[in-house]
Amino acid sequence: MEIRIVCRGDYKCRTLASWIREVLDILSSEFSEDVEIREEHSDELIEPEVYVESELVLVGLPGEEGYLIEVLKHAVESLRKTR
């Protein structure tokens, strides 16, 4: 599974990427699947975007890591239902 972060490379981008790296083990173990993180920089975006596979699942920096985990878990579960 691939999680892709597209952002400007600013504070929000670095924070979001750091949070995702911190929860990577949780997601990998919960879904029994390897998770790869890819970062792309775009000066055209104001808010960071997070994609699971090719699906946009989050725009902006959530207020806390817990919300981020829930968004990612929900996205993975939804993708698994469509496979």
N, C-alpha and C positions, 0 to 999 in steps of 0.2 A: 504494500500500500504506500502511496506517495502523498505526502502533505507538502503543498507548495505555498510559500509566502511570497507575495509580490508587494513591494513597498519601496519607499524613497531611500532607505538606508539611514533614517533619522532615529531619534529616541524611541518612538513607537515601534518602529521596525525591529530594532535591536531587542527591545523588551519582549515583544511578541515571539520572536525567534528563540529567545532564551527560555521563555515559559514553555514553548512547545518542546524544546530539547529536554526540559526538566520532566515533562509528563510522558515522554517517549516510551519509557519502560512500562509505565502503567498501560498505555494503549497496546503495546506489543504483547504484553502478557494477557490482557483481557480478551484480545481478539485472536491470540495465537497466530500472529502474522507479523512479519518483519515490517517495520515502518521506516520509510526513508524521508528525510526532510530536504527540500530543495528551496533555496532562496533566489529570488530574482529581483533586480532593482529596476525601478521605473520612476523617473522624475515627474511623470505625468500624473501619478496618483497622489491624492491628498491624504487618504486614509489607507492603511495596509489592508490587503485582501488575503484571505486564506482559502485554499482549495484543497479538497480531499479528492484524489484522483483528478478529474477535470471539473468537478462540481464546486462552485463558489459557495462556501459555507459561512463565511464571516467577513464583515467589512468593519474596520476600526479595531481599536484596542479595548478589550473588555475590562471592566473594573477590577476583576480578580481572576486568578488562575483557575479557580473552581468553575467559573462560568465557561472558560475556554475548554476545560476537560469535557464538560457536558455537551457543548456544541460539537466537539470533535467526535465524541462517542455516538451522539445522535446521527451525525453524518455517516459514520462508518456503518452503523446499524441499518440506516436507510439504503446505502449502497449495496449492502449484502442482500437485502430483500429483492433488489432488482437484478441481481446476478443469476 
